[in-house]
Amino acid sequence: MEKLADFSQYDVLHFAVDSDFQEWVLRSVNDAYWKEVMVKHPNKKKEIEKARKLLQSIQFKEKFPSKEQIEQSLENTLAHIEKNKKQTRIYLYKKWWAVAALLIVLMGAGWVTWKAMFLHIPHNQSIIVKQRIQNDKAPGGDKAVLILADGTHIVLDSAGNGFLSQQGNTKITKLENGMLSYDDSGQKPNEVLYNSISTPRGGQYQISLPDGTKVWLNSLSSIRFPTQFVGTERKVEITGEVYFEVTHDATKPFVVQHENSLIHVLGTHFNINGYKDNGKTQVTLLEGIINVATDNRQITIKPAQQAAISDNGSISVSKDINIDEIMAWREGKFIFDKADIHAIMKMLSRWYDIDYEVIGNINNHFGGAISRNVPLSKVVQMLELTGGVRIRIEGDKIFVSSK
């Protein structure tokens, strides 16, 4: 029997798009090999079974369709969608989202719901894409640097679990799940000490602040906070994109500062996207009520609303937002809803630690969802199959052009 490949990092997506796996599921080829895989990787049985169900759910006229028939099935489906599309290339409208939701229930979290993945990535398409990828990029992960009050730097992704440092009356611990926890003893500090945590490109991290508030940092983001919250408010400063689940304390409001804006809360769940290259700061509320203020304006927003703060301090509120798309990063996914190529490339650049260049004018819009835990090449395949673009990866840069 041939030597087994390393499937330790495979999820449902990886198995479903693996051509050898497809041969086994659809044509019963190399049955002994895949049985041995399940013996050697018992923790992957669930992923394998879900991938099998996905492939077996496709309806073919013949029991053992050829590769050409699988590809033809894909082409027919895409042609049908193309025929019914609107003025721009926008996919996954209500019917597609309904199908995606149904399949998510079947398949579980963390797999592709892109329409092309409902079938099969053509073998020749995979070969063509691989020829344009000279250096595939692994997805990002839990990476961050903690800076203590005295300036000491601790690389959290390489630090061991357990006690890390004592900051005044607060103990800092790295938990088994990787989260950083601040345990306030409750004693009044002699002085207020500040720590900061920042993530690089390709990084993300979760922190539990001294008051129990949970914080998630996306790539290229940071938070600065006191190791004990004293006084009349709990104030932190952030950059990039950060999600908060704030512990309620009616006597001590929680305040987030991002550049020229302040967000005041008591206890709530909200997301702040303040990347500089977006041109505005977006504050999205999931639960509770928050007050957003700048030098020019102050406004209160309710759940499922978003406040957009411009550089000049003006604030606009939108009720027509896609919460799933906004919070996808927190759930380990990319979700695109009528997204343009520049918005997508910014996300990929931050998560895969890679630069990009869009060649020419590309007006296509994209819709779909894919796990953030797959190699960049898988995202490239999805984009090429769904949006009429050609992408190549050379070293640490993506080049995107029209087909």
N, C-alpha and C positions, 0 to 999 in steps of 0.2 A: 504494500500500500504506500502511496506517495506520502511524503512528510506533510504533517498538518501545518496550515498557516496559523499565524497568531490572530485569534479572534477576540482577544481579551478586551479590546477597545470598541468592538462592534456593537451597534445598537440596531434597532429594527430597520432603519434606513440602510445601513451598510449591508445587511444581509439581503434586503429586497433588491438592491441594485447590483449585487454581486452576480456576474454572469454564470459562474459555476453553481451558485445557489439556485439560480433560476432554472438551470438545466436539470438540477436534481428535483425541484418542486414540480416542474411542468413536464419533464420527460423521464423522471426516475433514473437519471444518469448518476453513476458513482454513489450509489446508495450507502455502501459500506463506509465510505469516507465520511459522509455527513453524520452517520450514526456514531462514528468514532469521535467526531467533533463534539457531539452532545455529551459523550462520556467524559471527554477531556475538559469540557467547559459546561458543567452542570448548571452554573449560574446564568448561562445564556439560553437555557431551554425556552423561557418565556419569550425572549426576543425572537428566537428562531420560529416558534409557533405562530407568533403574530405576523412575521414576515411571510410565512407559508399561507396564512389565511388571506393576506392581502393579495398575493399572486394568484391564489386559487379562486378569489372572488371575481377575477376577470373572466368574462364569458367569451369562449372561442368556439368556432364551428367544429373544429376537430379536437380530439382528445389530446393529441400531442402536436400542437401548432409549431410550424417552423419559425426560425428567427425572422424570416421575411414576413410571415403572417402576423407575428407579434408587432413588428415594425409597422405593417400596414394598418393594424388595428389602432396603433397610436396615431398614425397619419390621418386616418379617417376621423378620429375623435377631434384632433386639432383642427381639421378642415371644417368640421361641423361648428366648432366654436368660432373659427375665423369668419364663417359665413354669417353668423349671428352677432358679431361684435358691433360696437358702436363706432364712433368716429375715430377714437384712439384705441390702442391696444390695451384694454382694461379687462382683466380676467377675474374669475371667481366672483361673479355677481351672486345674487341671492340663491340661485339654484346650486351653484358650485359651493357656496359656503355651507348650504344645507348638507350636501354630500360630504364635504370635508368634516363637518361636525359629526355626522353619522360614523365616518371612518375613524375619527379620533376616539369615539366611544369603543369601537372595535379594537383599535390598535393600541390605545393607551397614549400616554404623553411622550413627547420627545421624538416624533417622527415627522416626515415630510407630508404635507397636505397639498403640495403643489399639484396642479391638475395633471402635469406630465407624469408624476409619480403614481397616479392611479393605475397606470399601465406598466410601462417599461421604457427605460432609456435605451434607444437603439444601440446595438453593439457598435455599428460603424460610427455613430455619433460620439460614443465614448472614446473611440480610437482617435477621432478627429480632435476632440477636446484635449486629450492627453498629449497630442503632438504640439499643441500650443501652450502647454504648461511645462515650463522648464524647471520650476521649483514650487511644488505644491506647498501650501501653508496649513499648518495644524490650527485648530480653533484655539481661542483664548481660554483662560481658566482663572482660578483663584490666585491672583498675584497682587501684592500691595506692599507698600513700605510704611512703617510706623515711625514717626519722628517724635521722640520724647521731649519733655520740657527743657532738658539740658542739651538738646541737639543730637542726641544719640539716634542713629538710624537702625531699625530692625527690619530685615527683609522677612515678611510674614510667610511667604510661600515656602521658604526653606527653614523657618523656625519650627522647633519641635512643639508638640502639644504640651499644655500645662502652664505653669507660672512663667511669665515673661518679665515683669517689672513691677515695682512699687512706686507709685506716683503720689506722694503725700499720703493721704489716708485711703487711697484707692489702689486695689490690686488688679493688675492686668493679666488675663489668662487667655490662652488660645485653647478653645474647646476641641473635642474630638472631631466635630463636623467642620472644623476650620474657622468657625466664627470667633471673632475677638470679643471678649467680654470684660467690661469694666465693673468692678464690684466696689461700691462706695460703702465705707464702714459706718457712715452717718455722723461721724465726728466732725466738728467744725474745723476747716483747714486753717493753718497759719497763713498761707498764701494760696492764691488761685493759680494752678498750673495748667498749661495748655498742651494738648497733644494734637497731632494731625496725621491723617492717613491718606495716602494717594495711590491711585492705580495707574499703571502704564497702559500704553496701547496693548491690547490683548489681555487685559486684566479685569477682574471684578472682585468685590469683597463685601463681606457682611460683618457688621459691628453691632454690639449691644452697648448702648451708652450707659453712663452711671445711673440714670433714672429708669432704665429698662427699655427705653425707646430703641426699636430695631431700625437699622439703617443698611441699605444696600447701595454700593457704589458701582456704577457701570465703568467701562473703560475710560481712561483719561479723565478721571474725576478725583475730587478730594473733599475732605471735611476737616475742619478745625474746631475743637471743642474743649471746654474745661474738664479736668478729670473729676471735678465735683461741681454740681450746679448749686451755687449760692446766690443770695440776693432775691430779687422779685421776679426773675425770668430765667428761662433756660435757652441760652442763645448759642447758635452754631453758625459757621460760615462754610459755604460750599462752592465748588466749581464743577463744571461738567454736568453729568446726569446722576441724580440721587433719588432713591425712593425711601420714604419714611413711614413707619408705623409708630405713631407717637403715643407714649403712655400718658393717660389722662391725669392732669393735676390742675384743678380749678384755681388753686392759689398761686400757681407759677406757670404762666403761659410759655409755650415753646415758640421760639423765634428763629427763623432761618434767614440768613442774609446771603444774597447773591448779587454781587456788584451793586447796582443802584436800587435794588428792590428788597423789601422785607416781607416775609410771610409769617403771620401770627396765628397760632393754633392753641387749642387746649389739649385735645386728644383726637387724632384722626389719621387717615391713610392718604398720602398724596405723593405725586411724582414731580420732580423739577428737572426739566431738560434745559440746561443753560450753556450748551456748547457754543463757543464763539462763532464757529463757522455756520451756524444756523441763522445768525442775524437777529435772533430774538430769544427771549427766555419764555418757556412754556411751563405753566404750573397747572397740573391736572389733578382734580380731586376725585378720590374714590369713595371715601366715607367722611362724614362729619361736615364741618363748615370751617373755612379759613378766610382770613383777611389778607389781601395782597395790597401793598402800598409802595409807592415811589414818591419822589419829591413833587411830582405833578398830580398824582391821583391816588385814590384809595378805593378799593372795591371788595365786596364779599362774594365768594362763589360757593356754589352748592355741588353735591355729588354729580358726576358725569358732565361737569363743566370744565372748561379750560381757559385760563387767563394767559394772554400773550402780551409780554412786556417788551416794548421796543427800546432801542438804545437811548431815545430821548425821554424815556420815562412814561410814555403814554401806555394805557392798558386797554385791551379789547377782550371781550368774553365770547367764547364760542360754546354752543350747546350741541353742535353737530360734529361729534368727535367719535373716533373708533378706539374705545378703551382697550380692546384686545391688541390692537396694533401698538398703542403707546406702551402698554405693559408687557409686551412680548419678551423684551430683554430680561425682565425679571423672572419670566417663566422658562427661560432657556431657549427662546425661539426668535426667529425673525418673522414678522408678519408685515406684508406690504399691501396697502390698500390704495390703489391708484397712485403709487409712488413713482417719481421720476428717477432716472438713472443716477443723477447726482446725489439724491438723498440716499439711495441704496449704496452707492460707492462710499459715502461718508461712513455709513454703519460698518461696512465690510472693512474699510481702512482701519477703523478704530479697533475692531474685534480681532482681525487677523494680523494686525501690526504690519500693514503694507500700504504703500502709496498708490495713487491711481491717476490716470489721465483719460479723459473722455475726448475722443477725436471726432471733430465735426459736430453737427447739430443733431442730437437725438431727442425726438419729441415723444417717444414711446412711453407708455405708463404700464406699470406692472402690478399684479396682484398675486398673492399666494403666501404660503408659510413653509418654513423649513427650520429644522433644529439648528441651534447655534453650535452644536457639538459635532459637526461634520467638517471634514477638510474643505478648504476653499474651492477645490475643484468640483465638488458636488454642487455648490451654490452656482458656480459658473455654468455647469450643465443645465441647471434649472432655468437660469436666466436666458440662456441661448435657445432653449426649447420653447420658451413662453413669450419672448419679447422681440424677436427680430434683430438681435444684436450679436456681434462677434466679439469674443473676449479672449485675450491671451495674457498669460502671466510670465513675466521675464524677471527672474531674480526677486526683488522685493517690490515689484510694481505691476499693477494691472493696467492693461490698455483696452479700452472699450471703443468700438466703432460700429456703425450700421452694417448690416449684412448686404 
